[in-house]
Amino acid sequence: MAVTFNASETVTRGHSYWLATQDIDIDAENNGRHDLPNIERLIEDIRREGQLVPCIIRKDGGRAVMVEGHSRWRAICEINKGAKADDRRKVWCVYFDGNEVDALAIGFASNRERNSLTPVDEGYFISRMLKFSKTIEDVAKIVREDVAWCKNRLALVSLVPEAQAAVSSGEIKPSAAKALAKLAAADQRRAMKERDTKGRVTTQTIKKSQPVV
């Protein structure tokens, strides 16, 4: 089945093909990641060996939309900066026939398989799926975790940005982050300043940071 995008090429589902970076739309909210990873090593790998793994795209309104492979796309965009038109790399892609929800689930599964997701990434994925009218039970089946796990990850979405960054770096464990997420933004920031002897934010330090009423 031929699939025509508003690009310079006609592509066929099930076959490999190449698109210019500007011919692929990026849905930032549904890219499968909240914490964008460092791509310096990926840039060097692609410079040296080329793109070894294809990206996955879907079709939306005649345009190609990235489903999985955002980091590869970002890396190729960086490589192309300053390059002459004839030297600019294209993105190796395969076509995925699915809707926005299917695409989000595919991107999540792919990133999780590579162990490249942070707890905050997982929380935002759950939040996005709920916006598509999925229930928390539906999402639990998709991620193959129990409902309690999903609710704990979902709580991370309500953390202030600096607390989310600390969770992603491992400075705050998800169990402590759940307690932190129950607080107002100002109280979260106050709790972030209280640390144990190892410099960590824990459920104990969070309780200690709050004013006595």
ABEGO torsion letter per residue (X at the ends): XBBBBBBABBBBBGBBBBBBAAABBBBAAAAGBABBBBAAAAAAAAAAAEBABBBBBBBBGGBBBBABGAAAAAAAAAAABGBBAAABBBBBBBBBBBBAAAAAAAAAAAAAAAGABBAAAAAAAAAAAAAAGBBAAAAAAAAGBBAAAAAAAAAAAABBAAAAAAAAAGABBAAAAAAAAABBAAAAAAAAABBBAAGBBBAAAAAAABBBX
